[in-house]
Amino acid sequence: MTGKEVHIPFLPKKPEMAPVKKKPAGFPPGEGRFERVLEETIAGRELTFSAHARQRLKSRSISLDAEVLGKLGQAVDKAAARGCRSSLLLYRDMAFVAGVPSRTIITALDGESMKEHVFTNIDSAVIVE
């Protein structure tokens, strides 16, 4: 060796890689199926009631049937479509505050409890018909 020589250690040869096979697509592209599946999933989720809301419903003797629950669920869907996070739902002489992303009713008020009540920390209101 003359001093100018560089010793290069033995480098193993790159392993041969098998060609990548295309996997069949689950859904044809461009048909908006993801959005439709997402909307169906969100719409299919039921409303939940926080412990506070359940307590308010009981103490204020507010009873909700399947029809009213369905309408409240549709109202939350509308709020979600607009990007709302916390919404006031007004139905007849009742009001509900809902956490939209979690689909949770946070509190419930009857007509008497709503008098001169200020609703805070909401970003939207939905009138339920």
Backbone torsions as a table, in degrees:
resi	resn	phi	psi	omega
1	MET	NA	140.7	-175.8
2	THR	-101.2	-1.7	-179.5
3	GLY	96.9	-21.8	179.4
4	LYS	-96.8	-3.8	-178.3
5	GLU	-82.8	142.0	179.2
6	VAL	-109.4	130.0	179.2
7	HIS	-89.9	121.6	177.8
8	ILE	-107.4	120.1	-179.8
9	PRO	-67.7	162.2	-179.7
10	PHE	-65.4	123.1	176.4
11	LEU	-105.2	128.2	179.9
12	PRO	-68.3	151.0	178.1
13	LYS	-67.4	142.5	178.3
14	LYS	-60.0	136.0	178.9
15	PRO	-68.8	145.0	177.0
16	GLU	-70.7	134.8	179.5
17	MET	-106.5	138.5	177.8
18	ALA	-70.8	144.8	178.5
19	PRO	-62.9	143.1	-179.7
20	VAL	-79.5	128.0	178.6
21	LYS	-94.0	138.9	177.0
22	LYS	-72.1	134.8	176.0
23	LYS	-87.3	144.5	177.9
24	PRO	-65.7	138.1	-180.0
25	ALA	-72.1	140.5	179.7
26	GLY	-73.0	-35.8	-178.6
27	PHE	-131.2	142.3	175.0
28	PRO	-63.0	138.1	-178.0
29	PRO	-69.1	153.5	171.6
30	GLY	78.7	12.4	-178.6
31	GLU	-101.9	1.7	178.5
32	GLY	69.3	24.6	-175.9
33	ARG	-69.9	-35.6	179.6
34	PHE	-59.3	-47.8	-179.6
35	GLU	-60.5	-41.5	-179.4
36	ARG	-65.6	-44.0	179.3
37	VAL	-64.3	-41.5	178.6
38	LEU	-61.6	-46.7	179.3
39	GLU	-62.0	-41.5	179.3
40	GLU	-65.2	-37.5	179.3
41	THR	-66.5	-46.0	180.0
42	ILE	-64.5	-45.1	-178.2
43	ALA	-65.7	-27.9	-178.1
44	GLY	-79.5	-12.7	-179.0
45	ARG	-76.5	137.2	-179.7
46	GLU	-81.6	158.0	172.9
47	LEU	-73.3	147.1	172.0
48	THR	-117.4	158.3	-179.8
49	PHE	-119.8	129.8	177.2
50	SER	-67.8	164.6	178.1
51	ALA	-60.2	-39.0	178.7
52	HIS	-62.1	-45.3	-179.7
53	ALA	-63.8	-42.2	178.5
54	ARG	-62.0	-38.9	178.2
55	GLN	-64.8	-43.0	179.4
56	ARG	-65.4	-41.4	177.7
57	LEU	-59.4	-43.5	-178.6
58	LYS	-68.9	-47.7	-176.1
59	SER	-68.7	-26.3	-179.2
60	ARG	-101.3	8.9	178.3
61	SER	51.6	45.6	177.0
62	ILE	-97.4	120.9	176.6
63	SER	-113.7	140.0	-177.4
64	LEU	-121.5	128.2	176.5
65	ASP	-94.8	178.8	-176.5
66	ALA	-61.2	-35.8	-179.9
67	GLU	-63.8	-45.8	-179.8
68	VAL	-65.7	-42.6	178.3
69	LEU	-60.3	-39.6	177.0
70	GLY	-62.9	-42.5	179.3
71	LYS	-66.3	-39.7	177.2
72	LEU	-64.9	-39.7	177.3
73	GLY	-61.9	-41.0	177.7
74	GLN	-65.8	-36.8	178.1
75	ALA	-64.9	-40.4	177.3
76	VAL	-65.6	-38.0	176.5
77	ASP	-59.9	-44.1	178.9
78	LYS	-62.4	-42.9	179.2
79	ALA	-64.4	-40.3	179.4
80	ALA	-64.0	-38.3	179.9
81	ALA	-63.6	-26.1	179.0
82	ARG	-92.5	0.4	178.8
83	GLY	82.7	17.6	-179.0
84	CYS	-73.3	154.2	-179.9
85	ARG	-114.6	-37.3	-179.6
86	SER	-139.5	119.2	-169.9
87	SER	-127.3	143.1	172.6
88	LEU	-91.0	123.0	178.5
89	LEU	-107.0	119.8	-179.7
90	LEU	-106.4	120.3	179.7
91	TYR	-135.0	115.3	-177.8
92	ARG	50.6	-119.9	-179.8
93	ASP	-103.4	28.7	179.5
94	MET	-126.1	154.5	175.9
95	ALA	-135.0	144.7	179.7
96	PHE	-135.0	140.4	172.0
97	VAL	-106.2	127.5	-175.6
98	ALA	-120.5	137.0	167.2
99	GLY	-82.9	108.1	-169.8
100	VAL	-67.1	-50.5	-177.5
101	PRO	-59.8	-35.0	-179.0
102	SER	-91.4	-5.9	-178.3
103	ARG	55.1	44.5	-177.6
104	THR	-115.1	128.7	171.7
105	ILE	-79.2	122.7	-174.3
106	ILE	-90.6	-39.3	177.6
107	THR	-152.8	163.1	-178.7
108	ALA	-138.6	139.2	178.9
109	LEU	-130.8	146.1	172.8
110	ASP	-96.5	178.9	-177.0
111	GLY	-57.4	-42.0	-179.0
112	GLU	-65.5	-39.7	-178.2
113	SER	-72.5	-21.0	-177.6
114	MET	-80.0	-15.8	-176.1
115	LYS	-60.4	125.8	179.1
116	GLU	54.0	31.7	179.2
117	HIS	-93.3	136.9	176.7
118	VAL	-104.5	124.6	178.1
119	PHE	-94.7	125.5	179.9
120	THR	-119.3	166.7	177.4
121	ASN	58.6	37.5	172.9
122	ILE	-120.4	152.9	177.4
123	ASP	-117.1	3.4	-179.2
124	SER	-164.2	164.6	174.8
125	ALA	-137.4	138.5	179.0
126	VAL	-124.8	126.2	175.5
127	ILE	-90.3	118.4	-175.3
128	VAL	-93.5	127.6	179.9
129	GLU	-106.0	NA	NA
